[in-house]
Amino acid sequence: MRKHMFFSWAVLTGLLLVAIGCSDVSEPTTPTYETNLSSDEIKNSAFKSEFPLHYETYLRNDESEIMTEYGGSVNHNKNDGVNPLPEGYKYAQPYLKNLWLGYPFSYEYRRARGHTYALKDILEIDRINRFSEKAGLPSTCWNCKGTKMLEWTDEYGDSFWVKDFNEFREDVDLDENTIGCANCHDPKDMELRLYSVPLKAHLESEGKNFSELPRNEQRALVCGQCHVEYYFQDEKFGAAKKPIFPWAKGKDPEDMYEYYKNTGDTNIPGFEGNFVDWVHPVSKTPMLKAQHPEYEMWYNGSHGAAGVGCSDCHMPYVRLDGKKKISNHHWTSPLKDPDMKACRQCHTDKTPEYLRERVISSQEKVWNQLLIAQDLSVKAHEAIRMASEYTGPKPFNYDELMIEAREMCRKGQFFWDLISAENSAGFHNPTKSLDTLASSQQYSQKAIDKAVEAASFTTARDLAGDIREIVPPILEHSRELQMDPDHMASHKWFEYIPLLPESEKVWEGNERLTSENAH
């Protein structure tokens, strides 16, 4: 009996000690730093001596030769499924140039490389006009490309956005000022901070203070400064060309689409007051160009809803120098790691092979629906073109049918573009991606149906075949090619855009090739 009682007291005492011990364990705290840097330091190399191991991993963003199944960092043309890497890739969307015709994205759209290439790539991309002193796009396009934004917005305020992009080409160091430490950290103490004017404005509109938000939310938002959908504000609503996040009604596709209905100054019949990025020259449809809504897709997906942040997957902890545990600042896909370590932090019972197959299987389903949505968007533009050029007897409600067809075309392409532009091939939120693409297909089909009805059903037979034979994909198109009459005669849709005057290239990267007074 005594032995039994002693055992019971020993067990109870042990449990009490465990309980007391556990109650004394504090929540893990974020490391604090006091560097030799000032808060306004923007040069990336300045952080090397302070954080050599972190900086070593940051430089790994220079990698630009590894592809995953549906993504990667080889800087290929995303519409080119004909040529091999590095020009094209097997998973291409062949109609990108058709769908963006008349908009700078139709000139060139490439797979993004690492963040260290942000400045180099934007200065070479054909979307920015290098054949003129004037870029044709505002300074807003610099917003997510580097640390100079911290100086420019401080110096110019809201007058910065409407300036010409090319005005600042010679003001950047391609290595020192590309996306880096100062975009996410205060150099003085390395606290997380926001540099993004549009995100600061959005948080303010919600009565939130970034410094008071939970740490996990802060970690996601520093990525959400740029990996988001946004637009350039019309002057009627405030500072011209200022970037704005369309989240006032919510972050889902329907919410953002509804938001855009009342934030523009267009007078196009049927679209009065809508925001419009450009009017598609073939269908005369006022269009929206989606950006890269990784944050909006992630936040209510399975990982986001469970509290798994961007950095948990894209900045997993690594050990360098044999013992030091740091966040990996090589921001890339977990799929590039054969051991899938980032995923196995949580999925400890799964093999790397199983996890990889799960990701790719999910992406495959989204990709297949993405291509169907893309084809239907092209057919919608062609159906509207045919109906607009139809000269036979028209139904009494022809104008209303054409407005509705263009509305559905605009909405269908925007929903397709949200998933097309999102950089995970749907994996950040597979359910939302598939639902968005299903809606895109339905809207585009409604556009086709209304346009056929507007043409008194006379165009139905011409639209019944394979869209790739009706409207071939545009494989090559650029500003320089648009100066060539032979090229402009090579596709029937090119007759809806102007032949550009011959011009010499003015810019190569951040260097001027000709005298400023030569043009």
C-alpha positions in Angstrom: 0.0 0.0 0.0 2.8 2.4 0.9 4.6 1.6 -2.2 1.5 2.3 -4.3 1.0 5.6 -2.5 4.6 6.6 -3.0 4.3 5.9 -6.7 1.1 7.9 -7.0 2.6 10.9 -5.2 5.7 10.6 -7.4 3.6 10.7 -10.5 1.5 13.6 -9.3 4.6 15.5 -8.3 6.1 14.9 -11.7 3.0 16.1 -13.5 3.0 19.2 -11.4 6.6 19.9 -12.2 5.8 19.5 -15.9 2.9 21.8 -15.7 4.9 24.4 -13.8 7.7 24.1 -16.3 5.4 24.5 -19.3 3.8 27.5 -17.8 7.2 29.2 -17.6 7.9 28.7 -21.3 7.5 32.1 -23.0 6.4 32.7 -26.6 9.3 32.8 -29.0 10.3 36.4 -29.6 11.6 38.0 -32.8 15.3 38.8 -32.7 16.2 42.4 -32.2 19.1 44.1 -34.0 21.0 47.3 -33.8 23.0 47.8 -37.0 25.4 50.5 -38.1 23.0 51.4 -40.9 20.6 54.4 -41.1 16.9 53.9 -41.8 17.2 55.6 -45.2 19.9 53.2 -46.4 18.8 51.7 -49.8 22.0 50.1 -51.2 21.8 46.3 -51.1 25.5 45.7 -50.5 25.4 47.8 -47.4 23.8 44.9 -45.6 26.5 42.4 -46.5 28.8 43.1 -43.6 25.9 43.2 -41.1 24.3 40.0 -42.3 26.7 38.0 -44.4 24.9 34.7 -44.3 21.5 36.3 -45.1 23.2 38.2 -47.9 24.7 35.0 -49.3 21.3 33.5 -49.7 19.9 36.7 -51.2 22.5 36.6 -54.0 21.1 33.1 -54.9 18.2 35.0 -56.5 20.6 35.5 -59.4 19.8 31.9 -60.4 18.0 32.0 -63.7 18.3 28.6 -65.3 16.1 26.2 -63.3 12.5 25.4 -64.2 9.8 23.6 -62.3 7.1 21.7 -64.1 4.9 24.8 -64.6 7.1 27.7 -63.7 10.7 28.4 -62.9 13.1 31.3 -63.5 14.2 31.0 -67.1 13.3 34.3 -68.8 11.3 32.8 -71.7 8.4 34.3 -73.7 5.3 33.0 -72.0 3.3 32.8 -75.2 5.9 30.7 -77.1 5.2 27.0 -77.0 7.0 26.4 -80.3 10.6 27.1 -79.5 12.5 25.4 -76.7 14.1 27.2 -73.7 15.3 29.8 -73.3 13.0 31.3 -76.0 9.8 29.3 -75.2 8.6 26.5 -73.0 6.2 23.6 -73.3 3.6 25.2 -71.0 2.8 28.3 -73.0 -0.3 30.4 -73.5 -0.2 31.0 -77.2 -2.9 33.7 -77.3 -1.3 36.3 -74.9 -0.4 38.7 -77.7 -3.9 38.4 -79.3 -5.6 39.0 -76.0 -3.5 42.0 -75.1 -3.3 43.5 -78.6 -3.2 47.2 -78.5 -1.7 47.2 -75.0 2.1 47.2 -74.2 1.8 43.7 -72.7 1.3 42.4 -76.3 4.9 43.5 -77.2 6.6 41.3 -74.7 5.7 39.2 -71.7 8.3 37.0 -70.1 8.7 34.6 -67.2 9.9 36.6 -64.2 13.4 35.8 -63.0 14.7 36.3 -59.4 14.1 39.6 -57.6 17.7 40.6 -58.2 16.8 41.0 -61.9 13.8 43.3 -61.3 15.5 46.4 -62.6 17.4 44.8 -65.4 14.4 43.1 -66.8 12.0 46.0 -66.7 14.5 48.2 -68.4 14.9 45.7 -71.2 11.2 44.7 -71.6 9.5 45.9 -74.8 6.5 47.1 -72.9 8.5 50.2 -71.9 9.2 52.2 -75.1 13.0 52.2 -75.7 12.6 53.8 -79.1 11.6 57.2 -77.7 12.5 59.7 -75.0 9.0 59.1 -73.7 8.3 55.6 -72.3 4.6 55.6 -73.0 4.0 54.4 -69.4 4.1 56.4 -66.2 6.7 56.2 -63.4 4.2 54.1 -61.5 5.8 51.1 -63.3 8.9 51.6 -61.0 6.8 50.9 -57.9 7.7 47.2 -57.4 11.2 47.2 -58.9 13.5 48.3 -56.2 14.6 50.4 -53.3 14.8 53.8 -55.1 11.0 54.1 -54.5 11.8 55.0 -50.9 13.7 58.1 -52.1 11.5 59.0 -55.1 8.1 59.0 -53.2 9.7 60.9 -50.3 11.1 63.5 -52.7 8.2 63.9 -55.1 5.2 62.7 -53.1 2.1 61.9 -55.3 3.4 64.0 -58.2 5.9 61.1 -58.8 3.3 58.7 -60.3 2.4 60.7 -63.4 5.9 61.4 -64.5 7.3 59.6 -67.5 9.0 56.3 -66.7 12.1 57.0 -68.8 12.8 60.1 -66.8 14.4 57.9 -64.1 16.3 55.4 -66.2 19.7 57.0 -65.5 19.0 57.3 -61.8 19.3 53.7 -60.8 22.1 51.3 -60.1 20.9 47.9 -61.5 22.5 45.9 -58.6 22.4 48.2 -55.7 18.8 49.5 -56.2 17.0 46.3 -57.3 14.5 44.7 -54.9 16.4 44.0 -51.7 16.6 44.3 -47.9 15.3 47.9 -47.6 12.0 47.0 -49.3 11.0 44.8 -46.3 13.2 45.9 -43.4 14.1 49.1 -41.6 17.9 49.0 -42.0 18.5 50.5 -38.6 16.9 47.7 -36.5 15.7 45.2 -39.2 12.1 45.5 -38.1 9.6 44.6 -40.8 8.3 47.7 -42.5 6.3 48.7 -45.6 7.7 50.9 -48.4 4.6 50.5 -50.5 2.4 53.6 -50.8 -0.7 51.8 -52.0 -0.5 49.2 -49.2 0.0 51.9 -46.6 -3.0 53.7 -48.0 -5.2 50.6 -48.0 -4.3 49.7 -44.4 -5.1 53.3 -43.4 -8.5 53.1 -45.1 -9.2 50.1 -42.9 -8.0 51.9 -39.7 -5.0 49.5 -39.4 -1.5 50.3 -38.3 1.1 47.9 -39.7 3.3 48.1 -36.6 0.4 46.9 -34.5 -0.6 43.9 -36.6 0.3 40.4 -35.6 3.8 39.3 -36.7 2.4 36.6 -39.0 0.2 39.2 -40.8 3.2 41.5 -41.1 5.3 38.8 -42.7 2.6 38.2 -45.4 2.0 41.9 -46.1 5.6 42.7 -46.9 5.3 40.2 -49.7 1.8 41.6 -50.5 3.3 45.0 -51.2 3.9 43.8 -54.8 2.5 40.3 -55.3 -1.0 41.8 -55.7 -3.6 43.1 -58.3 -3.5 46.9 -58.6 -4.3 49.6 -61.1 -3.2 53.2 -61.9 -5.7 55.7 -60.6 -7.7 58.0 -62.9 -7.1 61.7 -62.1 -10.8 62.2 -61.3 -10.3 60.1 -58.1 -7.0 61.5 -56.8 -3.3 61.6 -57.7 -3.1 60.6 -61.4 -1.5 57.1 -62.1 -1.1 56.4 -58.4 -1.2 52.6 -57.8 -4.3 51.5 -55.9 -5.3 48.1 -54.6 -8.9 47.3 -55.6 -9.9 45.7 -52.3 -12.6 48.1 -51.0 -15.3 45.5 -51.7 -13.1 42.4 -51.0 -10.2 40.5 -52.5 -12.1 37.8 -54.6 -12.5 38.2 -58.4 -16.2 39.2 -58.2 -15.4 41.8 -55.6 -12.6 43.4 -57.6 -14.6 43.4 -60.8 -17.5 45.2 -59.1 -15.0 47.7 -57.6 -13.7 48.6 -61.1 -17.2 49.5 -62.2 -17.2 52.8 -60.3 -13.6 53.9 -60.2 -13.0 55.1 -63.8 -13.7 58.1 -66.0 -14.6 56.5 -69.3 -17.6 57.6 -71.3 -17.9 54.5 -73.5 -21.6 53.7 -73.9 -22.6 51.0 -71.5 -19.4 51.4 -69.4 -19.7 54.9 -68.1 -17.7 55.3 -64.9 -15.9 52.0 -65.3 -12.1 51.8 -64.9 -10.5 50.9 -68.2 -6.9 49.9 -68.8 -7.2 49.9 -72.6 -9.8 49.3 -75.4 -9.1 46.1 -77.4 -8.7 47.2 -81.0 -10.4 44.2 -82.5 -13.6 43.9 -80.4 -13.6 47.6 -79.2 -14.1 46.1 -75.7 -12.9 48.3 -72.7 -10.5 45.9 -70.9 -9.0 45.3 -67.5 -5.4 44.0 -67.3 -4.9 41.8 -64.2 -1.5 41.9 -62.5 -0.1 39.1 -60.3 -2.6 38.5 -57.4 -0.6 36.0 -55.3 -1.7 37.7 -52.0 -5.4 37.6 -52.9 -5.2 34.0 -54.0 -3.2 32.9 -50.9 -5.0 34.7 -48.1 -8.2 32.5 -48.2 -6.6 29.3 -49.6 -6.0 26.3 -47.5 -2.5 27.5 -46.4 -3.4 31.1 -45.9 -6.5 30.3 -43.9 -4.4 27.9 -41.7 -1.9 30.7 -40.9 0.9 29.5 -43.2 2.6 32.6 -44.5 4.5 33.3 -47.7 7.9 33.1 -46.0 7.1 29.7 -44.4 7.2 28.2 -47.9 9.4 30.6 -49.8 11.9 31.5 -47.1 12.3 28.3 -45.0 14.9 28.2 -42.3 18.3 26.9 -43.3 21.5 26.2 -41.4 24.7 27.8 -42.6 28.2 27.6 -41.2 27.2 24.3 -39.7 25.0 25.7 -37.0 23.4 29.0 -37.6 19.7 28.9 -38.4 18.4 31.7 -40.6 15.6 32.5 -43.0 16.6 31.7 -46.5 16.4 34.9 -48.5 16.5 33.1 -51.9 12.8 33.7 -52.7 11.9 30.8 -55.0 9.7 27.8 -55.5 9.8 25.0 -52.9 9.7 22.7 -55.9 13.3 23.5 -56.8 14.4 21.7 -53.6 14.6 17.9 -54.3 13.9 17.2 -50.7 10.9 19.5 -50.5 12.1 20.7 -47.1 9.8 23.7 -47.0 6.7 21.5 -47.4 7.9 18.9 -45.0 8.2 21.4 -42.2 4.5 20.7 -41.7 3.9 17.6 -43.8 6.3 15.5 -41.8 4.6 12.2 -42.7 4.9 12.6 -46.4 7.7 11.8 -48.8 9.1 14.5 -51.2 7.9 12.5 -54.1 4.3 12.4 -52.8 4.3 16.2 -52.1 5.7 17.0 -55.5 3.1 14.9 -57.2 0.3 16.6 -55.2 1.5 20.1 -56.3 1.9 19.2 -59.9 -1.4 17.3 -60.1 -3.1 20.4 -58.7 -1.3 22.7 -61.2 -2.2 20.4 -64.1 -5.9 20.7 -63.4 -5.7 24.5 -63.2 -3.5 24.7 -66.3 -5.9 22.7 -68.5 -8.9 24.9 -67.5 -6.7 28.0 -68.0 -6.1 27.1 -71.7 -9.8 26.6 -72.3 -10.6 30.0 -70.7 -8.0 31.6 -72.9 -9.4 30.1 -76.1 -12.9 31.2 -75.3 -11.7 34.8 -74.6 -10.2 34.9 -78.1 -13.4 33.6 -79.6 -15.3 36.2 -77.7 -13.3 39.0 -79.2 -13.7 37.5 -82.7 -17.4 37.0 -82.3 -17.8 40.7 -81.2 -15.7 41.8 -84.2 -17.9 39.9 -86.6 -21.0 41.3 -85.0 -19.7 44.8 -85.1 -18.9 44.5 -88.8 -22.2 42.8 -89.7 -24.2 44.8 -92.2 -27.3 42.7 -92.6 -30.7 43.1 -90.8 -30.1 43.6 -87.1 -32.3 42.7 -84.1 -34.1 45.6 -82.5 -31.9 45.4 -79.4 -28.6 45.2 -81.3 -26.9 47.9 -79.2 -27.9 46.3 -75.9 -26.7 42.9 -77.1 -23.3 44.4 -78.1 -22.9 46.1 -74.8 -23.7 42.9 -73.0 -21.3 40.9 -75.2 -18.5 43.3 -74.5 -19.3 43.3 -70.8 -19.1 39.5 -70.7 -15.9 39.6 -72.8 -14.3 42.1 -70.4 -15.3 40.1 -67.4 -14.3 36.7 -68.9 -10.9 37.9 -69.9 -10.2 39.6 -66.5 -11.1 36.4 -64.6 -8.8 34.4 -66.9 -6.0 36.9 -66.6 -6.2 36.8 -62.8 -5.2 33.1 -62.8 -2.9 33.5 -65.8 -0.9 36.3 -64.1 -0.8 34.5 -60.7 2.6 32.9 -60.3 1.7 29.5 -58.8 -0.2 28.0 -61.7 -3.1 27.9 -59.2 -1.4 26.1 -56.3 -1.8 29.0 -53.9 -5.5 28.4 -54.0 -6.6 25.5 -56.3 -10.3 25.8 -55.4 -10.5 29.5 -56.0 -8.4 29.2 -59.2 -10.7 26.5 -60.7 -13.8 28.4 -59.7 -12.5 31.6 -61.2 -11.6 29.9 -64.5 -15.1 28.2 -64.6 -16.6 31.7 -64.3 -14.3 33.0 -67.0 -15.4 30.3 -69.4 -19.1 31.0 -68.7 -18.7 34.8 -69.2 -16.8 34.4 -72.4 -19.3 31.9 -73.8 -22.1 34.4 -72.9 -20.2 37.1 -74.8 -20.0 34.8 -77.9 -23.7 33.9 -77.6 -24.8 37.6 -77.3 -22.5 38.6 -80.2 -23.9 35.9 -82.4 -27.4 36.9 -81.6 -26.5 40.6 -82.4 -25.4 39.4 -85.8 -28.8 37.7 -86.3 -27.1 34.3 -85.8 -25.4 34.6 -89.2 -21.9 34.3 -87.7 -22.6 31.0 -85.8 -21.2 28.8 -88.6 -18.0 30.8 -88.9 -17.4 30.5 -85.2 -18.1 26.8 -84.9 -14.7 25.6 -85.8 -11.3 25.4 -84.1 -10.5 28.8 -82.8 -6.8 28.3 -83.7 -7.8 28.1 -87.4 -10.3 30.9 -87.2 -7.8 33.2 -85.4 -4.2 31.9 -85.3 -2.1 32.7 -82.3 0.3 35.6 -82.8 3.7 34.1 -82.0 5.9 37.2 -82.6 5.0 40.9 -82.2 7.1 43.8 -80.8 7.4 47.6 -81.2 10.1 47.1 -83.8 8.0 44.6 -85.8 5.0 47.0 -85.7 7.3 49.3 -87.8 7.5 46.6 -90.5 4.7 46.6 -93.2 5.3 42.9 -94.0 4.8 41.9 -90.4 1.7 44.0 -90.2 0.3 42.1 -93.1 1.0 38.7 -91.5 -2.1 38.5 -89.3 -5.7 39.7 -89.9 -5.9 41.3 -86.4 -3.0 43.5 -87.1 -5.2 45.7 -89.4 -6.8 47.0 -86.3 -3.6 48.6 -84.9 -1.5 51.3 -86.6 1.8 50.8 -88.4 4.4 52.6 -86.2 6.9 55.0 -87.7 10.5 53.7 -88.0 12.6 54.8 -85.0 16.1 54.1 -83.7 16.5 52.7 -80.2 17.1 55.4 -77.6 17.7 53.3 -74.5 19.7 50.2 -73.6 19.0 49.3 -70.0 19.7 52.5 -68.0 22.0 54.0 -70.6 21.0 56.4 -73.3 22.2 55.4 -76.8 21.5 58.8 -78.5 21.7 62.4 -77.6 18.7 63.7 -75.7 18.4 66.4 -78.3 18.3 64.0 -81.2 14.6 63.3 -80.9 
